Amino acid sequence: MAVKLSVMVEGLKWVCAHNTVYINIKKNTLINLADPSIALELSEDALTEIEENKEDCIELPSWKQVDTKKIAKNYVESLPDGAVKARLEKALNGLFPMKKFHKEIEIFEYTDNWYNYRSMALKNIAINFLNIKKIEFEDDISY
């Protein structure tokens, strides 16, 4: 059975400094191994599932490899010059850049455009990851 790219992309959306995400490549399911200080029960259940399915569970790239801020910067670079681009560039500098960025894309009604761009970037990260791991995948994403 091939890993579905849609499952991988969804898992990459969960990746952050407080979560480690695994995919069970046989079941095409995600396992969210949350930081124990945040969700102890979830972590214990996730650890059990990973332990019981060691051969089939693969850790997804870390939050450092799935750099949402870098994806956002690339998105902004892809925009035509103008006020929107300038405001988004400014938002990505300083404190709480992603919070400011999300506010700005809502103001300018670029939310759908941003999330489509991010999904494509995550799809590319997933494809590269699966190719490196030599894991067969099915491209079930239509965007």
GUPA-132818 format. One record per residue: x, y, z of N, C-alpha, C in turn; residue in one letter. Coordinates in steps of 0.02 Angstrom, whole numbers, padded with zeros to 5 digits, always signed. Layout:
N
XYZXYZXYZa/...
This chain:
143
+00042-00059+00000+00000+00000+00000+00044+00063+00000m/+00025+00110-00040+00064+00172-00046+00038+00224+00004a/+00084+00265+00028+00065+00320+00072+00029+00373+00031v/-00026+00398+00057-00063+00451+00023-00032+00519+00040k/-00018+00558-00012+00011+00624-00001-00034+00669+00041l/-00099+00661+00034-00145+00702+00074-00136+00690+00149s/-00122+00629+00168-00110+00613+00238-00043+00643+00261v/+00007+00638+00218+00072+00667+00235+00067+00743+00244m/+00032+00777+00199+00025+00849+00203-00012+00868+00267v/-00065+00832+00283-00101+00846+00345-00055+00837+00405e/-00014+00786+00405+00034+00776+00460+00085+00831+00464g/+00108+00855+00407+00157+00910+00407+00126+00975+00435l/+00061+00983+00427+00027+01041+00456+00028+01038+00533k/+00031+00979+00561+00031+00970+00634+00100+00980+00665w/+00151+00974+00624+00220+00977+00649+00234+01046+00678v/+00259+01047+00739+00280+01110+00770+00330+01092+00825c/+00354+01142+00860+00405+01131+00912+00380+01085+00968a/+00313+01081+00977+00285+01042+01032+00256+00975+01009h/+00260+00960+00945+00232+00898+00919+00283+00863+00875n/+00287+00799+00882+00322+00756+00835+00268+00712+00804t/+00267+00709+00739+00214+00673+00704+00244+00614+00667v/+00209+00557+00673+00228+00496+00638+00172+00478+00590y/+00190+00441+00538+00140+00412+00495+00149+00337+00496i/+00093+00302+00503+00094+00229+00497+00084+00216+00423n/+00138+00194+00390+00136+00188+00317+00092+00131+00293i/+00077+00084+00336+00032+00029+00317-00041+00049+00322k/-00058+00088+00373-00128+00109+00385-00144+00177+00356k/-00093+00215+00334-00104+00284+00312-00137+00326+00366n/-00112+00319+00427-00138+00357+00483-00082+00396+00515t/-00101+00451+00547-00053+00495+00581-00055+00482+00656l/+00003+00490+00686+00010+00484+00759+00044+00548+00783i/+00008+00584+00824+00033+00648+00850+00063+00636+00919n/+00128+00641+00923+00163+00631+00987+00174+00699+01018l/+00124+00722+01055+00126+00789+01084+00175+00792+01142a/+00200+00852+01154+00244+00865+01212+00206+00844+01275d/+00236+00803+01317+00202+00779+01377+00177+00834+01423p/+00209+00891+01423+00186+00946+01466+00120+00975+01441s/+00103+00960+01379+00042+00987+01349-00015+00935+01351i/+00001+00873+01334-00052+00822+01328-00024+00754+01346a/-00018+00739+01410+00012+00677+01433-00024+00615+01408l/-00090+00614+01412-00128+00555+01390-00118+00541+01315e/-00122+00594+01276-00112+00586+01204-00043+00557+01190l/+00008+00582+01224+00076+00558+01213+00083+00485+01232s/+00052+00464+01288+00056+00394+01308+00023+00349+01257e/-00036+00368+01233-00071+00329+01182-00030+00325+01118d/-00002+00382+01100+00038+00385+01038+00101+00342+01045a/+00134+00346+01102+00194+00305+01113+00178+00231+01108l/+00122+00211+01136+00101+00140+01133+00090+00119+01061t/+00055+00161+01023+00042+00144+00953+00106+00139+00912e/+00153+00185+00924+00217+00183+00889+00256+00121+00908i/+00257+00106+00972+00294+00047+00996+00265-00017+00967e/+00199-00022+00962+00167-00082+00936+00174-00090+00860e/+00191-00036+00826+00196-00037+00752+00262-00008+00729n/+00317-00026+00763+00384+00003+00750+00403+00002+00676k/+00391-00054+00644+00414-00062+00574+00376-00017+00526e/+00315+00000+00545+00272+00037+00499+00268+00112+00513d/+00294+00134+00570+00289+00205+00590+00352+00243+00573c/+00344+00296+00534+00399+00338+00512+00388+00408+00540i/+00440+00437+00570+00435+00505+00595+00438+00554+00537e/+00391+00601+00536+00391+00653+00485+00447+00703+00498l/+00464+00743+00448+00516+00793+00459+00499+00837+00520p/+00552+00862+00552+00543+00903+00612+00518+00972+00594s/+00497+01009+00645+00473+01078+00634+00528+01122+00604w/+00591+01104+00616+00645+01143+00586+00649+01132+00511k/+00629+01073+00489+00628+01057+00418+00565+01082+00383q/+00511+01089+00422+00448+01114+00396+00441+01185+00423v/+00479+01230+00395+00486+01299+00419+00431+01342+00388d/+00376+01350+00425+00320+01388+00400+00338+01461+00385t/+00382+01489+00425+00402+01558+00413+00440+01563+00346k/+00482+01515+00332+00518+01515+00268+00469+01506+00210k/+00420+01463+00219+00368+01454+00168+00332+01521+00157i/+00316+01555+00213+00281+01619+00208+00325+01671+00171a/+00389+01672+00187+00434+01719+00152+00437+01704+00078k/+00440+01641+00059+00439+01622-00012+00373+01643-00045n/+00319+01635-00008+00254+01657-00034+00254+01731-00048y/+00278+01770-00001+00279+01843-00009+00323+01862-00068v/+00381+01828-00076+00425+01842-00133+00391+01828-00200e/+00343+01782-00199+00308+01764-00262+00255+01815-00281s/+00237+01859-00236+00185+01909-00249+00213+01967-00290l/+00171+01999-00329+00193+02059-00366+00209+02115-00317p/+00254+02158-00337+00271+02216-00295+00210+02259-00283d/+00206+02287-00224+00150+02330-00208+00139+02333-00134g/+00084+02365-00114+00069+02376-00044+00060+02311-00005a/+00026+02262-00035+00014+02199+00000+00080+02165+00015v/+00122+02160-00035+00187+02128-00026+00227+02164+00028k/+00228+02229+00026+00266+02268+00076+00240+02256+00146a/+00174+02254+00154+00144+02243+00220+00159+02172+00245r/+00157+02124+00201+00171+02055+00221+00245+02046+00239l/+00289+02079+00201+00361+02077+00217+00373+02107+00286e/+00342+02162+00300+00349+02195+00365+00322+02150+00421k/+00267+02117+00409+00236+02073+00459+00283+02016+00478a/+00322+01992+00431+00366+01935+00443+00431+01954+00479l/+00439+02017+00495+00498+02039+00533+00476+02060+00603n/+00518+02047+00651+00502+02068+00719+00469+02013+00760g/+00438+02034+00814+00406+01987+00860+00341+01958+00832l/+00329+01895+00846+00267+01861+00826+00253+01867+00751f/+00301+01851+00709+00292+01863+00637+00234+01825+00606p/+00223+01762+00625+00169+01724+00593+00101+01749+00615m/+00095+01771+00676+00032+01799+00700+00016+01862+00660k/+00066+01905+00651+00056+01967+00612+00041+01951+00539k/+00077+01902+00512+00068+01881+00443-00004+01858+00431f/-00029+01816+00476-00097+01791+00468-00149+01847+00473h/-00138+01895+00515-00184+01952+00519-00184+01990+00453k/-00125+02001+00425-00120+02039+00362-00153+02002+00304e/-00142+01937+00299-00173+01901+00243-00249+01900+00250i/-00275+01902+00311-00347+01908+00320-00372+01977+00299e/-00336+02028+00318-00355+02097+00299-00359+02104+00223i/-00309+02077+00189-00306+02084+00116-00343+02028+00079f/-00376+01985+00117-00414+01929+00088-00370+01884+00044e/-00311+01869+00069-00264+01824+00036-00262+01755+00070y/-00309+01743+00115-00307+01682+00155-00308+01619+00112t/-00355+01614+00065-00358+01554+00023-00295+01546-00019d/-00272+01602-00046-00211+01601-00087-00152+01576-00045n/-00144+01601+00016-00089+01580+00060-00094+01506+00076w/-00153+01482+00096-00159+01412+00116-00149+01365+00056y/-00168+01385-00003-00154+01345-00063-00078+01342-00075n/-00045+01399-00069+00028+01402-00078+00062+01357-00026y/+00042+01364+00037+00072+01324+00091+00061+01250+00079r/+00001+01231+00057-00013+01160+00044+00032+01133-00011s/+00043+01172-00064+00088+01150-00118+00160+01143-00092m/+00181+01190-00050+00249+01185-00021+00255+01123+00023a/+00204+01109+00063+00205+01049+00106+00203+00986+00064l/+00166+00988+00009+00164+00930-00037+00234+00916-00064k/+00270+00969-00083+00338+00960-00109+00385+00933-00055n/+00378+00957+00007+00418+00930+00063+00402+00856+00072i/+00338+00839+00070+00318+00769+00078+00347+00724+00023a/+00343+00747-00039+00369+00707-00095+00444+00697-00087i/+00481+00750-00071+00553+00743-00062+00569+00695-00005n/+00534+00701+00050+00544+00658+00108+00532+00585+00090f/+00476+00571+00057+00459+00502+00038+00508+00474-00013l/+00531+00515-00059+00581+00492-00108+00647+00475-00073n/+00668+00517-00027+00730+00504+00010+00724+00439+00050i/+00666+00428+00081+00655+00367+00121+00638+00307+00078k/+00631+00319+00013+00613+00266-00035+00547+00232-00016k/+00498+00274+00000+00431+00251+00018+00385+00267-00040i/+00349+00216-00062+00301+00225-00117+00244+00269-00094e/+00221+00314-00139+00166+00358-00121+00117+00366-00178f/+00057+00387-00159+00003+00399-00207-00014+00474-00204e/-00011+00507-00261-00028+00577-00264-00103+00584-00270d/-00137+00591-00214-00210+00596-00213-00232+00669-00201d/-00187+00716-00215-00202+00787-00205-00214+00818-00274i/-00269+00855-00280-00288+00881-00346-00273+00954-00356s/-00242+00988-00308-00228+01059-00318-00160+01070-00348y/
